[in-house]
């Protein structure tokens, strides 16, 4: 038979080679086999128990018919797993806030992750050199059932970095419950986070105080969060920030604001530019445009004619060469784009083995849509009248096209079936929060009314 390295096996082998741990990680014969496949591209060898064991582990797979050495090596060079550096667990969608830029209010139903399945993800990706895990919600610290048990498991398995992204709602609180446990105050809570293995607390900020508090709907929250950064450090944790820029502050305000945050986290810097750059260059922070959180659907910014977007603008490498994040949504769906509510179509870790899903990413519809430069051809199926011109950013248009094209593909909808295409547009607009859902069923008891 003829064998090639799988996506997983190639990333695994490259990581071990770069870290100098290759000889210690595998049996000598397995090292030799993987090395021969890597150097030759394709291995011609009779099937054996040893090769079958490597297939079962997801390290190698039968070569597609007609694949030669050059084609195999090209496949290795285009490994979708090559640039991954961190895993993000969207642990729950339940939240106690209703922020201006977030579509969480419009979810059809809230979801919570299966921690047992996520442990299997940890087991699979730590050997690839992915030691960073970020927890995001919703509000994980308040509603994440068993999330700290998973943090402890990550650290025990060799994970080096475990962080949580939070609104900082608990700063300044006393006698409160967080994820099922009661704490006397925020310092006791932070101490427990550190004891369980958390390394970083990342607080979300949407701009200077007035902008942030207006977005979050909680007067005084900004000042509590800023004071909380010092409490995080005092607890032996690393304070970091997740910034959404462009929410209402001007460019002239943004740099000194970011510089001030940088000095609060890292200490003195001689000028604002250097301080702000330090914040941006540290990838323990998240710095994003408003469009990256919920698609900016509540801001109603418009670029104009949707048809003016070009194929190059709509094509995104992150859909087929993801970097740096592998995101697992609370539903279990693999999501390379955080804006797609239902996942990208790469599969669900609650239903299938994570290694199997990673090894077949090239077979997914969305992968081919972008890798083969076909996404622009589907712009004609997006109905501007449904979206009302409220989606004007390339990322949001791209998301809508992905969801429309994928749904048409999965349902076998013909290109001339205008009624079905219009109905799909309405479904997608509802999922993106552009249109309110009809017959919505949500856990509204967890969402603060504005």
Wavefront OBJ file of the C-alpha trace (Angstrom):
o trace
v 0.000 0.000 0.000
v 0.939 3.658 -0.300
v 0.824 5.924 2.759
v 1.223 9.649 3.416
v 1.480 11.667 6.598
v -1.855 12.979 7.810
v -2.322 16.630 8.770
v -2.010 15.555 12.395
v 1.003 13.324 11.799
v 2.850 15.987 9.820
v 2.285 18.680 12.471
v 3.253 16.183 15.190
v 6.455 15.162 13.443
v 7.507 18.731 12.644
v 6.866 19.840 16.228
v 8.927 16.993 17.656
v 11.767 17.624 15.228
v 11.865 21.333 16.055
v 11.724 20.697 19.793
v 14.458 18.057 19.684
v 12.184 15.433 21.227
v 11.677 13.167 18.231
v 13.684 10.202 19.476
v 12.040 10.260 22.890
v 8.478 10.493 21.624
v 8.137 7.436 19.422
v 9.491 3.951 19.098
v 12.578 3.784 16.881
v 10.778 1.874 14.127
v 7.914 4.377 14.108
v 10.378 7.259 13.906
v 11.986 5.592 10.923
v 8.683 5.049 9.147
v 7.466 8.589 9.703
v 10.843 9.942 8.678
v 10.791 7.936 5.457
v 7.313 9.171 4.611
v 8.343 12.749 5.330
v 11.452 12.539 3.140
v 9.873 10.554 0.312
v 6.452 12.152 0.375
v 4.766 8.786 -0.142
v 5.686 5.452 1.454
v 5.261 2.240 -0.564
v 5.195 -0.567 1.958
v 3.126 -3.666 2.610
v 0.443 -3.243 5.220
v 1.609 -4.351 8.659
v 0.447 -4.174 12.287
v 2.910 -1.321 12.851
v 1.524 0.734 9.973
v -2.032 -0.083 11.012
v -1.218 1.243 14.489
v 0.009 4.541 13.015
v -3.166 4.767 10.927
v -5.269 4.143 14.043
v -3.438 6.954 15.865
v -4.177 9.325 12.999
v -0.473 9.760 12.158
v -0.639 8.408 8.602
v -3.349 7.595 6.087
v -3.662 5.779 2.758
v -2.480 7.989 -0.088
v -5.216 9.189 -2.464
v -5.171 7.435 -5.808
v -2.659 9.000 -8.170
v -0.863 11.073 -5.511
v 2.860 11.222 -6.249
v 5.764 12.566 -4.222
v 5.405 16.144 -5.444
v 1.684 16.235 -4.731
v 2.236 14.772 -1.268
v 4.922 17.291 -0.386
v 2.697 20.115 -1.628
v -0.004 18.803 0.674
v 2.443 18.856 3.584
v 3.459 22.422 2.730
v -0.217 23.418 2.875
v -1.029 21.652 6.125
v -3.954 23.551 7.702
v -2.497 22.881 11.152
v 0.897 24.417 10.417
v 0.395 27.843 11.997
v -1.849 26.987 14.949
v -0.530 28.296 18.275
v -3.496 28.268 20.633
v -6.853 26.659 21.295
v -9.889 28.707 22.290
v -12.724 26.975 24.101
v -15.994 28.877 23.825
v -17.143 27.200 27.000
v -20.621 28.698 27.343
v -22.730 31.249 25.507
v -24.633 32.216 28.669
v -23.800 35.756 29.783
v -24.951 38.293 32.359
v -24.418 41.275 30.030
v -25.869 42.400 26.694
v -23.086 44.393 25.052
v -23.745 46.680 22.106
v -21.450 44.832 19.713
v -22.468 41.269 20.603
v -25.114 39.083 18.987
v -25.460 36.865 22.068
v -28.905 38.338 22.719
v -30.138 36.793 19.472
v -28.947 33.222 19.954
v -31.630 30.662 19.240
v -30.634 28.702 22.324
v -27.705 28.949 24.702
v -25.061 26.240 24.585
v -22.565 24.813 27.044
v -19.507 22.742 26.213
v -19.047 19.088 27.108
v -15.891 19.081 29.288
v -15.341 15.344 28.753
v -15.078 15.898 25.005
v -12.834 18.899 25.530
v -10.448 16.741 27.550
v -10.057 14.600 24.443
v -9.227 17.736 22.480
v -6.556 18.576 25.056
v -5.123 15.051 24.827
v -4.884 15.383 21.051
v -3.447 18.872 20.646
v -0.905 19.136 23.477
v 1.412 16.664 21.649
v 1.296 19.049 18.661
v 2.945 21.771 20.730
v -0.296 23.621 21.409
v 0.134 24.540 25.050
v -2.011 27.660 25.186
v -5.707 27.397 26.008
v -8.060 30.376 26.293
v -11.581 30.139 27.741
v -14.182 32.517 26.366
v -17.955 32.909 26.635
v -20.527 34.115 27.348
v -19.218 34.665 30.840
v -17.237 31.552 31.734
v -16.349 32.707 35.239
v -20.023 32.982 36.165
v -21.706 30.182 34.203
v -18.946 27.758 33.149
v -19.804 24.476 34.849
v -16.627 22.542 35.609
v -14.355 24.855 33.648
v -11.753 25.037 36.402
v -11.565 21.242 36.469
v -10.671 21.411 32.790
v -8.046 24.087 33.515
v -6.438 21.779 36.076
v -6.500 18.933 33.558
v -4.848 21.096 30.893
v -1.992 21.994 33.216
v -1.574 18.364 34.316
v -1.290 17.286 30.668
v 1.467 19.790 29.950
v -0.451 22.891 28.945
v 1.658 25.939 29.738
v -0.886 28.730 29.465
v -4.521 28.757 30.579
v -6.458 32.005 30.487
v -10.029 33.188 30.811
v -11.585 36.174 29.077
v -14.033 37.949 31.363
v -15.950 41.187 31.699
v -14.488 41.505 35.196
v -17.965 41.532 36.732
v -16.596 40.085 40.011
v -14.141 42.908 40.739
v -15.288 44.740 43.848
v -17.986 42.157 44.622
v -18.374 40.391 47.980
v -20.142 37.168 48.968
v -20.794 36.095 45.381
v -21.123 32.817 43.504
v -19.007 32.018 40.458
v -19.619 28.844 38.459
v -21.334 27.164 41.389
v -18.947 28.114 44.210
v -19.272 30.927 46.752
v -16.444 33.388 47.461
v -16.033 36.033 50.151
v -14.529 38.575 47.760
v -12.667 38.993 44.486
v -9.240 38.328 46.030
v -10.365 34.938 47.342
v -11.733 34.134 43.901
v -8.513 35.105 42.119
v -6.541 32.994 44.576
v -8.705 30.002 43.716
v -8.184 30.600 39.990
v -4.428 30.502 40.493
v -4.609 27.419 42.710
v -6.524 25.555 40.006
v -3.852 26.299 37.398
v -5.055 29.411 35.605
v -2.165 31.599 34.442
v -3.808 34.687 32.881
v -6.952 36.736 33.459
v -7.916 38.685 30.340
v -10.441 41.473 30.875
v -12.567 42.798 28.028
v -12.518 46.536 27.375
v -14.328 48.414 24.619
v -12.693 51.815 24.962
v -12.108 54.486 27.612
v -14.422 54.558 30.618
v -17.443 56.333 29.123
v -17.405 54.288 25.914
v -16.865 51.001 27.731
v -19.569 51.480 30.349
v -22.089 52.618 27.733
v -21.360 49.532 25.638
v -21.648 47.176 28.609
v -24.615 48.912 30.191
v -22.963 48.865 33.637
v -21.957 52.267 35.061
v -18.616 52.179 36.871
v -17.545 48.808 35.459
v -14.491 50.267 33.703
v -12.988 51.672 36.895
v -13.587 48.385 38.720
v -11.831 46.476 35.938
v -8.816 48.806 35.908
v -8.410 48.413 39.667
v -8.885 44.682 39.190
v -5.782 44.429 36.997
v -3.661 45.110 40.070
v -5.587 42.507 42.071
v -4.913 39.943 39.349
v -1.181 40.587 39.588
v -1.258 40.514 43.392
v -2.826 37.040 43.183
v 0.131 35.751 41.162
v -1.747 35.759 37.855
v -0.867 37.653 34.685
v -3.287 40.497 33.859
v -4.048 40.974 30.170
v -6.715 42.727 28.097
v -9.045 41.988 25.223
v -9.627 45.287 23.459
v -12.302 46.104 20.929
v -11.198 49.310 19.210
v -13.407 51.517 17.089
v -16.484 51.276 19.307
v -16.878 55.009 19.766
v -13.481 56.456 20.648
v -11.475 58.439 18.105
v -8.066 57.437 16.797
v -6.560 60.321 18.772
v -8.021 58.845 21.962
v -7.133 55.236 21.213
v -3.322 55.390 21.394
v -3.021 57.112 24.801
v -5.755 54.833 26.149
v -3.897 51.719 25.001
v -0.599 53.159 26.240
v -2.091 53.712 29.682
v -3.297 50.120 29.814
v 0.123 48.898 28.733
v 1.850 50.801 31.526
v -0.661 49.419 34.006
v 0.169 45.873 32.911
v 3.891 46.011 32.110
v 5.229 49.110 33.838
v 6.713 52.412 32.590
v 7.424 53.062 28.910
v 8.954 56.296 27.589
v 6.297 57.166 25.018
v 2.755 56.249 24.042
v 3.695 54.597 20.750
v 6.170 52.196 22.365
v 3.747 51.380 25.164
v 0.829 50.737 22.802
v 2.993 48.584 20.537
v 4.042 46.428 23.462
v 0.394 45.760 24.228
v -0.359 44.807 20.623
v 2.730 42.646 20.113
v 2.067 40.505 23.186
v -0.244 37.823 21.812
v -1.475 37.074 25.324
v -3.682 40.103 24.688
v -6.483 40.304 22.150
v -6.691 43.513 20.144
v -9.448 43.563 17.555
v -11.782 45.735 15.557
v -15.430 45.918 16.583
v -16.251 43.607 13.691
v -14.450 40.692 15.331
v -16.952 40.417 18.170
v -20.446 39.536 17.077
v -19.963 40.944 13.605
v -20.719 44.452 14.820
v -24.310 43.667 13.933
v -25.800 46.207 16.313
v -23.683 49.081 15.025
v -25.312 49.191 11.594
v -22.244 50.401 9.745
v -22.559 50.210 5.985
v -20.031 50.242 3.224
v -22.654 50.617 0.523
v -23.310 48.264 -2.371
v -22.645 44.677 -1.305
v -21.935 43.737 -4.903
v -18.881 46.025 -4.859
v -16.860 43.527 -2.831
v -14.208 41.722 -4.852
v -13.320 38.037 -4.750
v -9.939 38.860 -3.182
v -11.647 40.788 -0.377
v -14.044 37.951 0.329
v -11.460 35.176 0.310
v -9.889 34.549 3.722
v -6.837 32.364 4.348
v -7.949 31.668 7.897
v -10.588 29.336 6.508
v -7.950 26.989 5.074
v -4.655 28.009 6.746
v -5.891 28.989 10.207
v -3.546 31.132 12.277
v -3.115 31.290 15.165
v -6.356 29.952 16.666
v -8.314 26.722 16.669
v -11.679 27.543 18.226
v -14.101 24.995 19.638
v -17.551 26.475 20.118
v -19.836 25.613 23.012
v -21.866 23.491 20.598
v -18.734 21.428 19.848
v -18.308 22.826 16.338
v -14.810 23.626 15.093
v -14.829 27.297 14.144
v -11.974 29.076 12.422
v -14.006 32.272 12.166
v -15.472 33.542 15.463
v -18.310 35.271 13.613
v -19.978 32.120 12.277
v -22.487 31.081 14.912
v -22.910 27.493 13.749
v -19.257 26.759 12.980
v -17.591 26.588 9.603
v -18.548 23.044 8.684
v -15.337 21.296 9.755
v -17.205 19.046 12.175
v -18.246 18.688 15.783
v -15.976 17.345 18.535
v -19.039 16.241 20.502
v -19.812 13.825 17.678
v -16.498 12.820 16.084
v -12.885 12.340 17.103
v -10.890 15.578 16.959
v -7.917 13.967 15.188
v -10.213 12.607 12.481
v -11.724 16.061 11.985
v -8.316 17.745 11.746
v -7.122 15.165 9.238
v -10.041 15.798 6.889
v -10.165 19.586 6.888
v -9.297 19.698 3.173
v -12.505 17.787 2.427
v -14.761 20.444 3.966
v -16.878 22.628 1.708
v -15.701 25.883 3.296
v -12.045 24.885 2.853
v -12.527 24.377 -0.875
v -14.632 27.524 -1.139
v -11.686 29.671 -0.039
v -8.667 27.605 -1.063
v -10.009 27.318 -4.614
v -10.964 31.016 -4.749
v -14.658 30.328 -5.314
v -16.158 32.431 -2.536
v -16.742 35.509 -4.704
v -18.843 33.490 -7.124
v -21.443 33.038 -4.376
v -21.919 36.763 -3.706
v -24.808 36.739 -6.182
v -26.792 34.518 -3.819
v -26.713 37.099 -1.029
v -29.856 39.246 -1.086
v -29.066 42.851 -0.075
v -32.731 43.601 0.632
v -32.748 40.931 3.353
v -29.693 42.400 5.085
v -30.811 45.978 4.575
v -27.306 47.262 3.870
v -26.464 46.904 7.552
v -23.609 44.506 6.797
v -20.870 46.531 5.203
v -17.615 45.087 6.526
v -15.835 42.487 4.400
v -15.713 40.028 7.311
v -19.464 40.178 7.838
v -20.201 39.839 4.132
v -17.789 36.908 3.993
v -19.544 35.219 6.893
v -22.956 35.659 5.281
v -21.728 34.209 1.984
v -20.096 31.255 3.726
v -23.296 30.433 5.582
v -25.490 30.874 2.507
v -23.207 28.840 0.236
v -22.753 26.056 2.773
v -26.496 25.788 3.431
v -27.247 25.676 -0.295
v -24.615 22.959 -0.723
v -25.879 20.845 2.178
v -29.519 21.110 1.077
v -28.813 20.701 -2.621
v -30.471 24.028 -3.477
v -30.187 24.906 -7.164
v -28.744 28.256 -8.234
v -32.057 29.253 -9.845
v -34.289 28.345 -6.884
v -34.906 31.917 -5.808
v -37.510 31.093 -3.168
v -35.220 28.661 -1.349
v -32.252 31.028 -1.620
v -34.305 33.900 -0.203
v -35.411 31.716 2.713
v -31.778 30.774 3.403
v -30.834 34.466 3.381
v -33.468 35.126 6.039
v -32.150 32.235 8.163
v -28.597 33.546 7.903
v -29.624 37.132 8.691
v -31.408 35.874 11.806
v -28.374 33.869 12.919
v -26.103 36.871 12.415
v -28.409 39.120 14.425
v -29.237 41.397 11.501
v -32.863 40.283 11.756
v -34.606 39.331 14.992
v -35.375 35.640 15.171
v -38.928 34.411 14.873
v -40.148 31.889 17.427
v -36.959 32.415 19.419
v -36.392 30.248 22.499
v -33.579 31.503 24.706
v -32.362 31.265 28.278
v -33.312 34.879 28.863
v -33.086 34.491 32.597
v -29.321 34.636 32.176
v -29.289 37.770 30.021
v -29.690 41.185 31.567
v -32.352 43.259 29.836
v -31.038 46.576 28.629
l 1 2 3 4 5 6 7 8 9 10 11 12 13 14 15 16 17 18 19 20 21 22 23 24 25 26 27 28 29 30 31 32 33 34 35 36 37 38 39 40 41 42 43 44 45 46 47 48 49 50 51 52 53 54 55 56 57 58 59 60 61 62 63 64 65 66 67 68 69 70 71 72 73 74 75 76 77 78 79 80 81 82 83 84 85 86 87 88 89 90 91 92 93 94 95 96 97 98 99 100 101 102 103 104 105 106 107 108 109 110 111 112 113 114 115 116 117 118 119 120 121 122 123 124 125 126 127 128 129 130 131 132 133 134 135 136 137 138 139 140 141 142 143 144 145 146 147 148 149 150 151 152 153 154 155 156 157 158 159 160 161 162 163 164 165 166 167 168 169 170 171 172 173 174 175 176 177 178 179 180 181 182 183 184 185 186 187 188 189 190 191 192 193 194 195 196 197 198 199 200 201 202 203 204 205 206 207 208 209 210 211 212 213 214 215 216 217 218 219 220 221 222 223 224 225 226 227 228 229 230 231 232 233 234 235 236 237 238 239 240 241 242 243 244 245 246 247 248 249 250 251 252 253 254 255 256 257 258 259 260 261 262 263 264 265 266 267 268 269 270 271 272 273 274 275 276 277 278 279 280 281 282 283 284 285 286 287 288 289 290 291 292 293 294 295 296 297 298 299 300 301 302 303 304 305 306 307 308 309 310 311 312 313 314 315 316 317 318 319 320 321 322 323 324 325 326 327 328 329 330 331 332 333 334 335 336 337 338 339 340 341 342 343 344 345 346 347 348 349 350 351 352 353 354 355 356 357 358 359 360 361 362 363 364 365 366 367 368 369 370 371 372 373 374 375 376 377 378 379 380 381 382 383 384 385 386 387 388 389 390 391 392 393 394 395 396 397 398 399 400 401 402 403 404 405 406 407 408 409 410 411 412 413 414 415 416 417 418 419 420 421 422 423 424 425 426 427 428 429 430 431 432 433 434 435 436 437 438 439 440 441 442 443 444 445 446 447 448 449 450
